[in-house]
């Protein structure tokens, strides 16, 4: 079985309602899909969101990167994961999101060819149901508090508050009010997406960290020294996100006491293989893991997140699958979230099948 054709697609996926994060409101997710076909007729799919502030890539650059890499990948074995990554990295520096789209589709193909789910290709399925971090992201204290209480009653056990973009005093008030609404039965975190200065972050942890189980990326990802200062002041663990792009970043945060865990995303690390290996490194270092997709991705990428999480050594900080925030999906049977638990898709490869008729309305001309 050899790769015969790689075809990328740019798509705009509307959200059910806008998500506010660190002063930015997202109503539409700009994503890239790839359809890869083998010489014996198998088809695999990959997907990633563009994130200029996280990886430096736009939809346009991802499309160009995939089109550039495609001729070098044709004729290769989809299941030669390390060799395929080495080929892409040799041919093109960076472009982690574009490489993620390709590698995800190759895992889907390899799983289908071997009649195994991706979690089994990664070493084995350790869990099939994982708590989802439900986002509280309207920025309105009354709406977020009411929604948190409603979700807690429905059985949701993990929630994440989007903070930043407002006066920090308002975020402190909203955080403490949400904790009061859900009591102690919910693992509650907050995510600033690099939105604060050091002084703002210190004010927040002094006023709200006792209400949290962890706080994610309060300052710029490259500012590891400030992360360490915040961690020393905080009553809750600090997690890194935008600051983690490779294994050296993970080790640096650990050695400096700048993070006790983090959010691992394929688009930062360059695909399924490296994201899974990062979970192993986290486990070796005694760090807490959250597996996450970008806001927002369809059940294609969300399924890949679930397979990595299913095979990971540990997953104390849950998963952030984001297909649930979209108005519509692109697969016949998507990733299911029931009572706050995401279910691992059954079946070979990703375990979800793209319906091209469902994808078509979202494609750019």
TIFI-960912 format. One record per residue (C-alpha): residue number from 1; residue in three letters; x, y, z. Coordinates in Angstrom, 1 decimal. Layout:
<nodes>
<node NUM,'ala',<X,Y,Z>> ...
</nodes>
This chain:
<nodes>
<node 1,'unk',<0.0,0.0,0.0>> <node 2,'unk',<1.4,3.3,-1.1>> <node 3,'unk',<0.3,6.9,-1.0>> <node 4,'unk',<-1.2,7.8,-4.4>> <node 5,'unk',<-2.9,11.2,-3.9>> <node 6,'unk',<-3.0,14.0,-1.3>> <node 7,'unk',<-5.8,16.6,-1.7>> <node 8,'unk',<-6.1,19.5,0.8>> <node 9,'unk',<-9.3,21.5,1.4>> <node 10,'unk',<-9.8,24.8,3.2>> <node 11,'unk',<-13.0,25.1,5.2>> <node 12,'unk',<-14.8,27.6,7.4>> <node 13,'unk',<-16.7,25.9,10.2>> <node 14,'unk',<-19.2,28.1,12.1>> <node 15,'unk',<-19.5,27.7,15.9>> <node 16,'unk',<-22.8,27.2,17.6>> <node 17,'unk',<-22.1,30.4,19.5>> <node 18,'unk',<-19.1,32.7,19.7>> <node 19,'unk',<-16.3,31.8,22.1>> <node 20,'unk',<-14.5,34.6,23.8>> <node 21,'unk',<-10.9,34.0,24.8>> <node 22,'unk',<-8.4,36.6,26.0>> <node 23,'unk',<-10.2,39.4,24.3>> <node 24,'unk',<-10.7,37.6,21.0>> <node 25,'unk',<-14.1,36.4,19.9>> <node 26,'unk',<-14.2,33.3,17.6>> <node 27,'unk',<-17.4,32.7,15.6>> <node 28,'unk',<-15.9,30.7,12.7>> <node 29,'unk',<-13.0,28.2,12.8>> <node 30,'unk',<-10.7,28.3,9.8>> <node 31,'unk',<-9.6,24.7,9.2>> <node 32,'unk',<-7.7,22.6,6.6>> <node 33,'unk',<-8.7,19.0,5.8>> <node 34,'unk',<-6.7,16.5,3.7>> <node 35,'unk',<-8.0,13.5,1.8>> <node 36,'unk',<-5.3,11.0,1.2>> <node 37,'unk',<-5.9,8.0,-1.1>> <node 38,'unk',<-3.7,4.9,-1.5>> <node 39,'unk',<-2.9,3.0,-4.7>> <node 40,'unk',<-5.3,0.2,-3.5>> <node 41,'unk',<-8.3,2.6,-3.0>> <node 42,'unk',<-8.2,3.3,0.8>> <node 43,'unk',<-9.0,6.8,1.9>> <node 44,'unk',<-7.8,8.6,5.1>> <node 45,'unk',<-8.6,12.0,6.4>> <node 46,'unk',<-6.8,14.6,8.5>> <node 47,'unk',<-7.7,18.0,9.9>> <node 48,'unk',<-6.3,21.0,11.8>> <node 49,'unk',<-7.3,24.5,12.6>> <node 50,'unk',<-5.2,27.4,11.6>> <node 51,'unk',<-3.7,29.3,14.6>> <node 52,'unk',<-1.4,32.2,13.6>> <node 53,'unk',<-0.8,33.1,17.2>> <node 54,'unk',<0.2,29.6,18.2>> <node 55,'unk',<2.0,28.1,15.2>> <node 56,'unk',<2.4,31.0,12.8>> <node 57,'unk',<0.2,29.3,10.2>> <node 58,'unk',<-2.8,30.5,8.3>> <node 59,'unk',<-5.2,28.5,6.2>> <node 60,'unk',<-3.4,29.8,3.1>> <node 61,'unk',<0.0,28.8,4.4>> <node 62,'unk',<-1.2,25.3,5.5>> <node 63,'unk',<-2.8,24.7,2.0>> <node 64,'unk',<0.5,25.8,0.4>> <node 65,'unk',<2.6,23.6,2.7>> <node 66,'unk',<0.5,20.5,2.1>> <node 67,'unk',<0.6,21.1,-1.7>> <node 68,'unk',<4.3,21.5,-1.5>> <node 69,'unk',<4.9,18.3,0.5>> <node 70,'unk',<2.4,16.2,-1.4>> <node 71,'unk',<4.8,15.1,-4.3>> <node 72,'unk',<7.4,14.0,-1.8>> <node 73,'unk',<4.9,11.9,0.2>> <node 74,'unk',<3.4,10.1,-2.8>> <node 75,'unk',<4.7,6.5,-3.1>> <node 76,'unk',<5.5,6.2,0.5>> <node 77,'unk',<4.1,3.7,3.1>> <node 78,'unk',<1.4,5.5,5.2>> <node 79,'unk',<2.4,3.3,8.2>> <node 80,'unk',<6.1,4.4,8.2>> <node 81,'unk',<5.3,7.1,10.8>> <node 82,'unk',<8.8,8.1,11.9>> <node 83,'unk',<10.2,8.0,8.3>> <node 84,'unk',<7.3,10.0,7.0>> <node 85,'unk',<7.8,12.7,9.7>> <node 86,'unk',<11.5,12.8,8.9>> <node 87,'unk',<10.8,13.2,5.2>> <node 88,'unk',<8.4,16.1,5.9>> <node 89,'unk',<10.8,17.8,8.3>> <node 90,'unk',<13.7,17.5,5.9>> <node 91,'unk',<11.6,18.9,3.0>> <node 92,'unk',<10.1,21.8,5.0>> <node 93,'unk',<11.0,23.5,8.3>> <node 94,'unk',<8.2,24.2,10.8>> <node 95,'unk',<4.6,24.2,9.5>> <node 96,'unk',<3.5,21.8,12.3>> <node 97,'unk',<-0.2,22.2,11.7>> <node 98,'unk',<0.1,21.3,8.0>> <node 99,'unk',<2.2,18.3,8.9>> <node 100,'unk',<-0.4,17.3,11.5>> <node 101,'unk',<-3.1,17.3,8.8>> <node 102,'unk',<-1.0,14.9,6.6>> <node 103,'unk',<0.1,12.6,9.4>> <node 104,'unk',<-3.4,12.3,10.9>> <node 105,'unk',<-4.7,11.0,7.6>> <node 106,'unk',<-1.8,8.6,7.3>> <node 107,'unk',<-2.7,7.2,10.8>> <node 108,'unk',<-6.3,6.9,9.6>> <node 109,'unk',<-5.1,4.9,6.5>> <node 110,'unk',<-2.7,2.7,8.5>> <node 111,'unk',<-5.5,1.8,11.0>> <node 112,'unk',<-7.9,1.0,8.2>> <node 113,'unk',<-5.4,-1.2,6.4>> <node 114,'unk',<-4.6,-3.1,9.6>> <node 115,'unk',<-8.2,-3.0,10.9>> <node 116,'unk',<-7.0,-1.4,14.1>> <node 117,'unk',<-8.0,1.8,15.9>> <node 118,'unk',<-5.2,4.5,16.1>> <node 119,'unk',<-5.0,4.0,19.9>> <node 120,'unk',<-3.8,0.4,19.2>> <node 121,'unk',<-1.2,1.6,16.7>> <node 122,'unk',<0.1,3.9,19.5>> <node 123,'unk',<0.6,0.9,21.9>> <node 124,'unk',<-2.9,0.0,23.2>> <node 125,'unk',<-6.2,1.4,24.5>> <node 126,'unk',<-6.0,2.2,28.2>> <node 127,'unk',<-9.4,4.0,28.4>> <node 128,'unk',<-12.4,4.5,26.2>> <node 129,'unk',<-14.3,7.2,28.1>> <node 130,'unk',<-12.5,10.4,29.2>> <node 131,'unk',<-13.8,13.6,31.0>> <node 132,'unk',<-14.1,16.6,28.8>> <node 133,'unk',<-13.1,20.1,29.8>> <node 134,'unk',<-16.3,22.0,29.1>> <node 135,'unk',<-15.6,25.6,28.2>> <node 136,'unk',<-17.2,28.5,30.0>> <node 137,'unk',<-16.4,31.2,27.5>> <node 138,'unk',<-19.1,33.9,27.2>> <node 139,'unk',<-17.2,36.3,29.5>> <node 140,'unk',<-20.5,37.1,31.2>> <node 141,'unk',<-20.5,36.2,34.9>> <node 142,'unk',<-24.2,35.6,35.1>> <node 143,'unk',<-24.3,33.4,32.0>> <node 144,'unk',<-21.1,31.4,32.9>> <node 145,'unk',<-22.2,30.8,36.5>> <node 146,'unk',<-25.7,29.6,35.4>> <node 147,'unk',<-24.2,27.4,32.7>> <node 148,'unk',<-21.6,25.9,35.1>> <node 149,'unk',<-24.3,25.0,37.6>> <node 150,'unk',<-26.4,23.5,34.9>> <node 151,'unk',<-23.6,21.4,33.5>> <node 152,'unk',<-22.5,20.2,37.0>> <node 153,'unk',<-26.0,19.0,37.7>> <node 154,'unk',<-25.9,17.1,34.3>> <node 155,'unk',<-22.8,15.3,35.4>> <node 156,'unk',<-20.0,17.3,33.8>> <node 157,'unk',<-16.9,16.9,36.1>> <node 158,'unk',<-14.3,19.1,34.3>> <node 159,'unk',<-14.7,22.7,33.3>> <node 160,'unk',<-12.4,25.4,31.9>> <node 161,'unk',<-13.0,29.2,32.3>> <node 162,'unk',<-11.7,31.4,29.5>> <node 163,'unk',<-10.2,34.5,31.1>> <node 164,'unk',<-8.2,37.5,30.0>> <node 165,'unk',<-9.4,40.4,27.8>> <node 166,'unk',<-11.3,42.0,30.7>> <node 167,'unk',<-10.1,43.8,33.9>> <node 168,'unk',<-8.5,41.1,36.0>> <node 169,'unk',<-10.8,41.9,38.9>> <node 170,'unk',<-13.7,40.8,36.8>> <node 171,'unk',<-12.1,37.5,36.0>> <node 172,'unk',<-11.3,36.9,39.7>> <node 173,'unk',<-15.0,37.6,40.6>> <node 174,'unk',<-16.3,35.3,37.8>> <node 175,'unk',<-13.9,32.5,38.8>> <node 176,'unk',<-14.8,32.5,42.4>> <node 177,'unk',<-18.5,32.7,41.6>> <node 178,'unk',<-18.2,29.7,39.3>> <node 179,'unk',<-16.4,27.7,42.0>> <node 180,'unk',<-19.1,28.5,44.5>> <node 181,'unk',<-21.8,27.5,41.9>> <node 182,'unk',<-20.2,24.0,41.3>> <node 183,'unk',<-18.8,23.5,44.8>> <node 184,'unk',<-16.1,20.9,45.1>> <node 185,'unk',<-17.4,18.3,42.7>> <node 186,'unk',<-15.9,19.8,39.5>> <node 187,'unk',<-12.3,20.0,38.4>> <node 188,'unk',<-12.2,23.7,37.6>> <node 189,'unk',<-9.5,25.3,35.5>> <node 190,'unk',<-8.9,28.7,33.9>> <node 191,'unk',<-7.1,29.5,30.6>> <node 192,'unk',<-5.8,32.9,29.8>> <node 193,'unk',<-4.2,32.1,26.4>> <node 194,'unk',<-1.2,34.4,27.1>> <node 195,'unk',<-3.5,37.3,27.8>> <node 196,'unk',<-2.0,38.8,30.9>> <node 197,'unk',<1.0,40.7,32.0>> <node 198,'unk',<3.0,39.3,34.9>> <node 199,'unk',<1.4,41.8,37.3>> <node 200,'unk',<-2.1,40.9,36.1>> <node 201,'unk',<-1.4,37.2,36.4>> <node 202,'unk',<0.0,37.6,39.9>> <node 203,'unk',<-3.1,39.6,40.9>> <node 204,'unk',<-5.3,36.8,39.5>> <node 205,'unk',<-3.6,33.9,41.3>> <node 206,'unk',<-3.6,35.8,44.6>> <node 207,'unk',<-7.4,36.4,44.2>> <node 208,'unk',<-8.6,33.3,42.5>> <node 209,'unk',<-6.1,30.4,42.4>> <node 210,'unk',<-7.6,28.8,45.5>> <node 211,'unk',<-10.8,28.3,43.5>> <node 212,'unk',<-9.0,26.4,40.7>> <node 213,'unk',<-7.4,23.0,40.1>> <node 214,'unk',<-5.1,24.5,37.6>> <node 215,'unk',<-4.4,27.7,35.6>> <node 216,'unk',<-3.3,27.5,32.0>> <node 217,'unk',<-0.9,29.8,30.2>> <node 218,'unk',<-1.4,33.1,32.1>> <node 219,'unk',<1.4,35.0,30.2>> <node 220,'unk',<3.2,34.7,26.9>> <node 221,'unk',<4.5,31.2,26.1>> <node 222,'unk',<8.1,32.2,25.7>> <node 223,'unk',<8.2,33.9,29.1>> <node 224,'unk',<9.1,30.9,31.1>> <node 225,'unk',<10.7,33.0,33.9>> <node 226,'unk',<7.4,34.8,34.5>> <node 227,'unk',<5.6,31.4,34.5>> <node 228,'unk',<7.9,30.2,37.2>> <node 229,'unk',<7.2,33.4,39.3>> <node 230,'unk',<3.5,32.8,38.9>> <node 231,'unk',<3.8,29.2,39.9>> <node 232,'unk',<5.5,30.1,43.1>> <node 233,'unk',<2.7,32.5,44.0>> <node 234,'unk',<-0.2,30.3,42.9>> <node 235,'unk',<-2.3,28.0,45.2>> <node 236,'unk',<-3.1,25.8,42.2>> <node 237,'unk',<-0.8,24.1,39.7>> <node 238,'unk',<0.2,26.1,36.5>> <node 239,'unk',<-0.2,24.5,33.1>> <node 240,'unk',<1.6,25.5,29.9>> <node 241,'unk',<0.0,25.6,26.4>> <node 242,'unk',<1.3,28.1,23.9>> <node 243,'unk',<4.8,27.6,25.5>> <node 244,'unk',<5.0,23.9,24.5>> <node 245,'unk',<6.1,23.2,21.0>> <node 246,'unk',<8.7,20.5,21.4>> <node 247,'unk',<10.2,18.2,24.0>> <node 248,'unk',<12.8,20.7,25.1>> <node 249,'unk',<10.1,23.2,25.9>> <node 250,'unk',<8.5,20.6,28.2>> <node 251,'unk',<11.8,19.9,30.0>> <node 252,'unk',<12.5,23.6,30.4>> <node 253,'unk',<9.2,24.3,32.0>> <node 254,'unk',<9.6,21.3,34.3>> <node 255,'unk',<13.2,22.2,35.3>> <node 256,'unk',<12.4,25.8,36.0>> <node 257,'unk',<9.2,25.0,38.0>> <node 258,'unk',<7.2,27.0,35.5>> <node 259,'unk',<4.5,24.4,34.9>> <node 260,'unk',<3.3,21.3,36.7>> <node 261,'unk',<1.3,20.1,33.6>> <node 262,'unk',<0.2,21.3,30.2>> <node 263,'unk',<-2.1,21.2,27.2>> <node 264,'unk',<-0.7,19.0,24.4>> <node 265,'unk',<-1.9,19.8,20.9>> <node 266,'unk',<-1.0,18.1,17.7>> <node 267,'unk',<-0.7,21.4,15.8>> <node 268,'unk',<2.1,22.5,18.1>> <node 269,'unk',<4.1,19.3,18.2>> <node 270,'unk',<3.7,18.3,14.6>> <node 271,'unk',<1.2,15.4,14.6>> <node 272,'unk',<-0.1,12.3,16.3>> <node 273,'unk',<3.3,10.6,16.9>> <node 274,'unk',<4.9,13.6,18.7>> <node 275,'unk',<1.8,14.4,20.7>> <node 276,'unk',<1.6,10.8,22.0>> <node 277,'unk',<5.3,10.8,22.8>> <node 278,'unk',<4.8,14.0,24.7>> <node 279,'unk',<2.3,12.3,27.0>> <node 280,'unk',<5.0,9.7,27.7>> <node 281,'unk',<7.5,12.4,28.6>> <node 282,'unk',<5.0,14.2,30.8>> <node 283,'unk',<4.4,10.9,32.6>> <node 284,'unk',<8.2,10.4,33.1>> <node 285,'unk',<8.4,13.9,34.6>> <node 286,'unk',<5.4,13.5,36.8>> <node 287,'unk',<3.5,16.3,35.0>> <node 288,'unk',<-0.3,16.4,34.4>> <node 289,'unk',<-1.7,16.0,30.9>> <node 290,'unk',<-4.5,17.6,29.1>> <node 291,'unk',<-5.0,16.5,25.4>> <node 292,'unk',<-6.6,19.2,23.4>> <node 293,'unk',<-7.9,20.2,20.0>> <node 294,'unk',<-8.0,23.8,18.8>> <node 295,'unk',<-11.2,25.8,19.0>> <node 296,'unk',<-12.9,24.4,17.0>> <node 297,'unk',<-12.3,21.2,15.1>> <node 298,'unk',<-14.6,18.6,13.6>> <node 299,'unk',<-14.9,15.0,14.7>> <node 300,'unk',<-11.9,14.2,12.4>> <node 301,'unk',<-9.4,16.0,14.6>> <node 302,'unk',<-11.4,15.3,17.8>> <node 303,'unk',<-11.2,11.6,17.1>> <node 304,'unk',<-7.4,11.8,16.8>> <node 305,'unk',<-7.3,13.6,20.1>> <node 306,'unk',<-9.4,10.9,21.7>> <node 307,'unk',<-7.1,8.1,20.3>> <node 308,'unk',<-4.0,9.8,21.7>> <node 309,'unk',<-5.8,10.3,25.1>> <node 310,'unk',<-6.9,6.7,25.1>> <node 311,'unk',<-3.4,5.4,24.7>> <node 312,'unk',<-1.6,8.0,26.9>> <node 313,'unk',<-0.1,6.8,30.2>> <node 314,'unk',<-2.2,9.2,32.2>> <node 315,'unk',<-4.7,12.0,31.5>> <node 316,'unk',<-5.5,13.7,34.8>> <node 317,'unk',<-6.5,17.0,33.3>> <node 318,'unk',<-9.0,15.5,30.8>> <node 319,'unk',<-9.5,16.2,27.1>> <node 320,'unk',<-10.6,19.2,25.2>> <node 321,'unk',<-12.5,17.8,22.2>> <node 322,'unk',<-14.1,20.7,20.3>> <node 323,'unk',<-16.5,19.3,17.8>> <node 324,'unk',<-19.2,19.9,20.3>> <node 325,'unk',<-18.9,23.6,19.8>> <node 326,'unk',<-19.6,23.5,16.0>> <node 327,'unk',<-23.0,24.2,14.4>> <node 328,'unk',<-22.5,21.1,12.2>> <node 329,'unk',<-20.0,18.2,11.9>> <node 330,'unk',<-18.6,16.6,8.7>> <node 331,'unk',<-18.7,13.0,9.7>> <node 332,'unk',<-21.4,10.4,9.6>> <node 333,'unk',<-21.0,9.5,13.2>> <node 334,'unk',<-19.0,11.9,15.2>> <node 335,'unk',<-17.2,11.9,18.6>> <node 336,'unk',<-19.9,11.7,21.2>> <node 337,'unk',<-19.9,13.6,24.5>> <node 338,'unk',<-22.4,12.2,27.0>> <node 339,'unk',<-22.8,13.6,30.5>> <node 340,'unk',<-19.4,15.2,30.3>> <node 341,'unk',<-17.6,12.1,29.0>> <node 342,'unk',<-16.1,11.8,25.5>> <node 343,'unk',<-16.4,8.4,24.0>> <node 344,'unk',<-13.6,6.9,22.0>> <node 345,'unk',<-14.9,6.2,18.5>> <node 346,'unk',<-15.1,2.5,17.6>> <node 347,'unk',<-13.7,1.1,14.4>> <node 348,'unk',<-10.5,1.1,12.4>> <node 349,'unk',<-8.3,4.2,12.0>> <node 350,'unk',<-9.9,7.3,13.4>> <node 351,'unk',<-13.2,5.5,13.8>> <node 352,'unk',<-15.1,8.3,12.1>> <node 353,'unk',<-16.0,8.6,8.4>> <node 354,'unk',<-16.1,11.9,6.6>> <node 355,'unk',<-19.2,12.6,4.6>> <node 356,'unk',<-18.0,14.7,1.7>> <node 357,'unk',<-21.5,16.0,1.1>> <node 358,'unk',<-21.5,17.3,4.7>> <node 359,'unk',<-18.1,18.9,4.3>> <node 360,'unk',<-18.9,20.6,0.9>> <node 361,'unk',<-21.0,23.5,2.3>> <node 362,'unk',<-18.1,24.7,4.4>> <node 363,'unk',<-15.4,24.6,1.7>> <node 364,'unk',<-13.9,27.8,0.4>> <node 365,'unk',<-14.3,28.4,-3.3>> 
</nodes>
